[in-house]
């Protein structure tokens, strides 16, 4: 299945928190979007790997994803190395996306920066003819995405551009709340974590309002680029 956009995420829920509004907006425009989670988030304070997978499936249905996979990398311990890069190359060649969205280039959680780096490297490697990969015994053809953008997570990073997600805020919020084990739930008796307080959900709202305000809309999601963006028509800019 060829996708228009492939989103890489170090943990299940990274994409939902940072760019699910953008995902929903693109799907509404008829684009095919998929997510590849690197880990099952097994080192998280709350929930279990099995529960995280169940929640990811529910979120995928809410967003209307065309595909979602989990590579089973070790949470915290995965590296930006040859072994992990090749597994990501396989996903890029499998889905042949025009655009890749990946983790924030730097963030509070070390897996996010690593996730950004390994995904970016794999996007370049995937276009090299002499790197050979196969899935189910079939050799894959080289493929390099046209664009790689990084979503912004916990730490503030000045975005290079902001996507208006005002019409898709409720879908974004529902996709986040699909991860019931991780976020605010007064009935959950598991230990509190950095992201389980009601304040954290309010922070997500405030961040989206801040980015939205910067482009004169209600809600927005920010992204950074890897290379200079070009336009043919000044009127394409909003």
MIROKOL-444503 format. One record per residue (C-alpha): chain; x, y, z. Coordinates in steps of 0.001 Angstrom, whole numbers, plus 524288, in hexadecimal, padded with zeros to 5 digits. Layout:
BEGIN
@c=A&xx=X&yy=Y&zz=Z
...
This chain:
BEGIN
@c=A&xx=80000&yy=80000&zz=80000
@c=A&xx=80586&yy=80D16&zz=7FBF6
@c=A&xx=80369&yy=81806&zz=805BC
@c=A&xx=803D4&yy=8269A&zz=803B6
@c=A&xx=808FF&yy=82916&zz=8116C
@c=A&xx=8102A&yy=81FFA&zz=81AB8
@c=A&xx=811A9&yy=8242D&zz=828DD
@c=A&xx=81C91&yy=81E96&zz=83132
@c=A&xx=81B2C&yy=81EEF&zz=83FFD
@c=A&xx=82432&yy=81A1B&zz=84AB6
@c=A&xx=81873&yy=81660&zz=85324
@c=A&xx=80A13&yy=813A7&zz=8510D
@c=A&xx=8034B&yy=820B8&zz=853BD
@c=A&xx=80EB4&yy=8295D&zz=84F2E
@c=A&xx=807F1&yy=82BCC&zz=84236
@c=A&xx=7FAC1&yy=82DEC&zz=848A7
@c=A&xx=80000&yy=83818&zz=851FE
@c=A&xx=80804&yy=83F91&zz=8480D
@c=A&xx=80217&yy=83E61&zz=83A7F
@c=A&xx=7F517&yy=83719&zz=83A83
@c=A&xx=7EDDE&yy=84367&zz=83697
@c=A&xx=7F657&yy=8444C&zz=82A7D
@c=A&xx=7F44A&yy=835D4&zz=827E2
@c=A&xx=7E589&yy=83756&zz=828E2
@c=A&xx=7E594&yy=84354&zz=8201F
@c=A&xx=7ED29&yy=83C3A&zz=8158A
@c=A&xx=7E47B&yy=83031&zz=8162F
@c=A&xx=7D8A8&yy=83927&zz=814BB
@c=A&xx=7DEFD&yy=83DF7&zz=80821
@c=A&xx=7DFA5&yy=83010&zz=802F7
@c=A&xx=7EDC7&yy=82D1B&zz=8065B
@c=A&xx=7F21B&yy=81FC5&zz=80B1E
@c=A&xx=7F98C&yy=82098&zz=817F5
@c=A&xx=8001C&yy=8163A&zz=82058
@c=A&xx=807AD&yy=815D5&zz=82D0F
@c=A&xx=81353&yy=80D54&zz=83088
@c=A&xx=81605&yy=80CFF&zz=83F23
@c=A&xx=823D3&yy=8091A&zz=842B1
@c=A&xx=82131&yy=803B6&zz=8505F
@c=A&xx=815AD&yy=7FF13&zz=85873
@c=A&xx=818A0&yy=80920&zz=862F7
@c=A&xx=81B58&yy=7FE1E&zz=86C74
@c=A&xx=823BC&yy=8068A&zz=8755D
@c=A&xx=81890&yy=80FDB&zz=877FB
@c=A&xx=813C7&yy=81150&zz=88600
@c=A&xx=805D3&yy=80D56&zz=882DE
@c=A&xx=7FF8C&yy=802F4&zz=87A89
@c=A&xx=80568&yy=7F709&zz=873F0
@c=A&xx=80ADD&yy=7F48A&zz=86645
@c=A&xx=7FEA5&yy=7ECBC&zz=86313
@c=A&xx=7F5DF&yy=7F7C3&zz=867B5
@c=A&xx=7FD8B&yy=801C4&zz=85FE4
@c=A&xx=7FB95&yy=7F9CB&zz=8537F
@c=A&xx=7ECF3&yy=7F8E2&zz=85616
@c=A&xx=7EC5C&yy=80787&zz=85829
@c=A&xx=7F426&yy=80A0D&zz=84BC5
@c=A&xx=7EA5E&yy=801FD&zz=84406
@c=A&xx=7DF10&yy=809D1&zz=8499D
@c=A&xx=7E5D8&yy=816A5&zz=8469C
@c=A&xx=7E8AF&yy=81214&zz=838C5
@c=A&xx=7DA31&yy=80FA5&zz=836A4
@c=A&xx=7D6E1&yy=81D33&zz=83BC1
@c=A&xx=7E096&yy=82394&zz=83297
@c=A&xx=7DD33&yy=81B02&zz=826EC
@c=A&xx=7EB16&yy=81650&zz=82479
@c=A&xx=7EDD9&yy=80DB5&zz=818C3
@c=A&xx=7F876&yy=8062D&zz=8200D
@c=A&xx=7FF2D&yy=80534&zz=82D3B
@c=A&xx=80A98&yy=7FCAC&zz=83134
@c=A&xx=81350&yy=7FB0B&zz=83D03
@c=A&xx=8219B&yy=7F772&zz=83ADD
@c=A&xx=82397&yy=7F250&zz=848AB
@c=A&xx=83000&yy=7F9FF&zz=84B54
@c=A&xx=833FA&yy=7FA50&zz=859B3
@c=A&xx=82E76&yy=80622&zz=86095
@c=A&xx=8398C&yy=80EEF&zz=86589
@c=A&xx=843F0&yy=8059C&zz=86049
@c=A&xx=84241&yy=8066C&zz=85186
@c=A&xx=84D4A&yy=80D22&zz=84A2F
@c=A&xx=84FB3&yy=814CD&zz=83DDC
@c=A&xx=857BE&yy=809CE&zz=83817
@c=A&xx=85850&yy=80111&zz=82C19
@c=A&xx=84F1D&yy=7F6C8&zz=8319F
@c=A&xx=8443A&yy=8003F&zz=834EC
@c=A&xx=84644&yy=808A3&zz=828D2
@c=A&xx=84421&yy=7FCE3&zz=81FE0
@c=A&xx=8374C&yy=7F94D&zz=82678
@c=A&xx=8326A&yy=80712&zz=823E9
@c=A&xx=83765&yy=806B3&zz=815E7
@c=A&xx=82ECB&yy=7FABB&zz=813E7
@c=A&xx=822E3&yy=80277&zz=81840
@c=A&xx=82624&yy=80DEB&zz=80F5C
@c=A&xx=827C6&yy=804F7&zz=803AA
@c=A&xx=81B8B&yy=7FD6A&zz=8072C
@c=A&xx=812B8&yy=80953&zz=807D7
@c=A&xx=819EF&yy=81297&zz=7FE85
@c=A&xx=81553&yy=81F43&zz=804F4
@c=A&xx=816FB&yy=82C81&zz=7FE99
@c=A&xx=81810&yy=832DC&zz=80C03
@c=A&xx=81DA2&yy=82DBE&zz=818CB
@c=A&xx=81A5D&yy=833C5&zz=825F9
@c=A&xx=8239C&yy=8301C&zz=830F5
@c=A&xx=82662&yy=832FC&zz=83F3E
@c=A&xx=82B39&yy=84013&zz=8443B
@c=A&xx=839A1&yy=8424E&zz=84182
@c=A&xx=83BF0&yy=84444&zz=85017
@c=A&xx=83312&yy=84280&zz=85BCD
@c=A&xx=83193&yy=83F28&zz=86A2A
@c=A&xx=830ED&yy=8308B&zz=8673E
@c=A&xx=83DC1&yy=82B9F&zz=86145
@c=A&xx=83677&yy=8220B&zz=85873
@c=A&xx=83057&yy=82D6B&zz=8513B
@c=A&xx=83D35&yy=8331E&zz=84C94
@c=A&xx=8422A&yy=8257B&zz=84951
@c=A&xx=8358B&yy=822B4&zz=84225
@c=A&xx=8374B&yy=82F05&zz=83A15
@c=A&xx=8454D&yy=82BBC&zz=836AC
@c=A&xx=8435E&yy=81D71&zz=8332A
@c=A&xx=8376E&yy=82089&zz=82ACC
@c=A&xx=83E88&yy=82B68&zz=82397
@c=A&xx=84A48&yy=822CF&zz=820D2
@c=A&xx=84194&yy=817AF&zz=81C3B
@c=A&xx=83A67&yy=820BC&zz=812CE
@c=A&xx=8473C&yy=823A9&zz=80C12
@c=A&xx=84BF0&yy=81599&zz=80C69
@c=A&xx=83F2A&yy=810D5&zz=8069C
@c=A&xx=8424E&yy=81787&zz=7F9C4
@c=A&xx=84F71&yy=810D2&zz=7F822
@c=A&xx=84F76&yy=8061A&zz=7EDDB
@c=A&xx=85A72&yy=7FE75&zz=7F434
@c=A&xx=85373&yy=7FCF0&zz=8013A
@c=A&xx=84BB3&yy=7F07D&zz=7FF8A
@c=A&xx=83FC3&yy=7ECFB&zz=807B5
@c=A&xx=834FF&yy=7E30A&zz=80684
@c=A&xx=827BF&yy=7E02B&zz=80C85
@c=A&xx=821C4&yy=7D28E&zz=80C1E
@c=A&xx=82CAC&yy=7CE02&zz=80343
@c=A&xx=82A63&yy=7D8B1&zz=7F927
@c=A&xx=834DB&yy=7E2A7&zz=7F607
@c=A&xx=8309F&yy=7F0B6&zz=7F7BB
@c=A&xx=832EC&yy=7FBEE&zz=7EE6A
@c=A&xx=839B6&yy=80867&zz=7F2ED
@c=A&xx=830B6&yy=8138F&zz=7F708
@c=A&xx=833B7&yy=820CB&zz=7FCD7
@c=A&xx=82903&yy=829C4&zz=80215
@c=A&xx=8287F&yy=8373F&zz=7FBFC
@c=A&xx=8274B&yy=83E1E&zz=8092B
@c=A&xx=82ABA&yy=83B17&zz=81750
@c=A&xx=824B0&yy=8439F&zz=821D5
@c=A&xx=825C6&yy=8429F&zz=8309C
@c=A&xx=81A52&yy=84508&zz=83990
@c=A&xx=81C30&yy=84C73&zz=84653
@c=A&xx=81A02&yy=8455D&zz=8533A
@c=A&xx=81BD2&yy=84934&zz=8616D
@c=A&xx=826C6&yy=85338&zz=86044
@c=A&xx=823CC&yy=85FAE&zz=858E6
@c=A&xx=82A98&yy=860AE&zz=84BC0
@c=A&xx=8284B&yy=86C22&zz=84297
@c=A&xx=820A8&yy=86601&zz=8374E
@c=A&xx=82443&yy=8683D&zz=82924
@c=A&xx=815EC&yy=86725&zz=8259F
@c=A&xx=808F1&yy=864EF&zz=82C7F
@c=A&xx=7FD5A&yy=85CEE&zz=827D4
@c=A&xx=7EFAF&yy=861CF&zz=82AEE
@c=A&xx=7E897&yy=856BF&zz=83201
@c=A&xx=7DD31&yy=85E93&zz=8374D
@c=A&xx=7D2FF&yy=8562C&zz=83068
@c=A&xx=7D978&yy=849B3&zz=8354D
@c=A&xx=7DBF0&yy=84CD2&zz=84393
@c=A&xx=7D15A&yy=843BC&zz=848B0
@c=A&xx=7D6B6&yy=83868&zz=840A4
@c=A&xx=7E454&yy=83B2F&zz=845E1
@c=A&xx=7DF46&yy=83B62&zz=853D0
@c=A&xx=7D7CC&yy=82EA6&zz=851DD
@c=A&xx=7E3D5&yy=827FC&zz=84C3B
@c=A&xx=7EBBE&yy=82C2F&zz=8581F
@c=A&xx=7E14F&yy=82796&zz=86193
@c=A&xx=7E175&yy=81A48&zz=85AED
@c=A&xx=7EDE6&yy=8182C&zz=862CB
@c=A&xx=7E5F8&yy=8177B&zz=86F31
@c=A&xx=7F0B8&yy=810E5&zz=8770E
@c=A&xx=7FA0B&yy=81C39&zz=874C7
@c=A&xx=7F24B&yy=828A7&zz=8768D
@c=A&xx=7E97C&yy=82EFA&zz=88096
@c=A&xx=7DF6B&yy=82599&zz=88606
@c=A&xx=7DAF9&yy=827CA&zz=8941F
@c=A&xx=7D720&yy=81969&zz=89505
@c=A&xx=7E4B0&yy=81473&zz=89196
@c=A&xx=7EBBF&yy=81027&zz=89E02
@c=A&xx=7F90E&yy=80E01&zz=897BC
@c=A&xx=8047B&yy=816D1&zz=89BCA
@c=A&xx=8042C&yy=8249D&zz=89690
@c=A&xx=80D50&yy=827E7&zz=88B5F
@c=A&xx=81212&yy=83413&zz=88470
@c=A&xx=80705&yy=83324&zz=87A86
@c=A&xx=7FBD4&yy=82DC3&zz=882C7
@c=A&xx=7F7AC&yy=83A4C&zz=88987
@c=A&xx=7EC62&yy=842C7&zz=8852A
@c=A&xx=7F64D&yy=84DC7&zz=883B5
@c=A&xx=7FD25&yy=8467A&zz=878BC
@c=A&xx=7F0E3&yy=845E1&zz=8705C
@c=A&xx=7EF0C&yy=85458&zz=872FC
@c=A&xx=7FD09&yy=8567B&zz=86E68
@c=A&xx=7FA21&yy=84F6F&zz=86192
@c=A&xx=7EE74&yy=85869&zz=85FB7
@c=A&xx=7F68B&yy=86476&zz=862F3
@c=A&xx=80190&yy=86092&zz=859AF
@c=A&xx=7F7E7&yy=85E8B&zz=84E8E
@c=A&xx=7F18E&yy=86BA4&zz=85189
@c=A&xx=7FEF0&yy=8722A&zz=851BF
@c=A&xx=80294&yy=86CC1&zz=8446F
@c=A&xx=7F50A&yy=86FDC&zz=83F52
@c=A&xx=7F620&yy=87DC5&zz=8443E
@c=A&xx=802D8&yy=87F69&zz=83CB3
@c=A&xx=7FB6B&yy=87D57&zz=82FD9
@c=A&xx=7EED0&yy=883F6&zz=8341A
@c=A&xx=7E6FC&yy=87775&zz=83615
@c=A&xx=7E1DA&yy=870B0&zz=8423D
@c=A&xx=7EA5D&yy=8647A&zz=8423B
@c=A&xx=7F6FB&yy=860F1&zz=83B57
@c=A&xx=801FB&yy=85701&zz=83B05
@c=A&xx=81002&yy=85B18&zz=83897
@c=A&xx=81A8D&yy=8545D&zz=83093
@c=A&xx=828DC&yy=85657&zz=82D7D
@c=A&xx=82EF0&yy=853BB&zz=82050
@c=A&xx=83BAD&yy=84D1F&zz=81C91
@c=A&xx=83E2C&yy=85525&zz=81050
@c=A&xx=8399A&yy=861BE&zz=80A2F
@c=A&xx=82B84&yy=861F6&zz=805A6
@c=A&xx=8282F&yy=86794&zz=7F86B
@c=A&xx=81BB7&yy=86D15&zz=7F281
@c=A&xx=817D6&yy=87021&zz=7E487
@c=A&xx=80D46&yy=879E3&zz=7E804
@c=A&xx=80DB6&yy=883C2&zz=7F326
@c=A&xx=7FEFD&yy=8822F&zz=7F472
@c=A&xx=80122&yy=87435&zz=7F908
@c=A&xx=805F7&yy=879EE&zz=805DB
@c=A&xx=7FBBB&yy=87CCC&zz=8101B
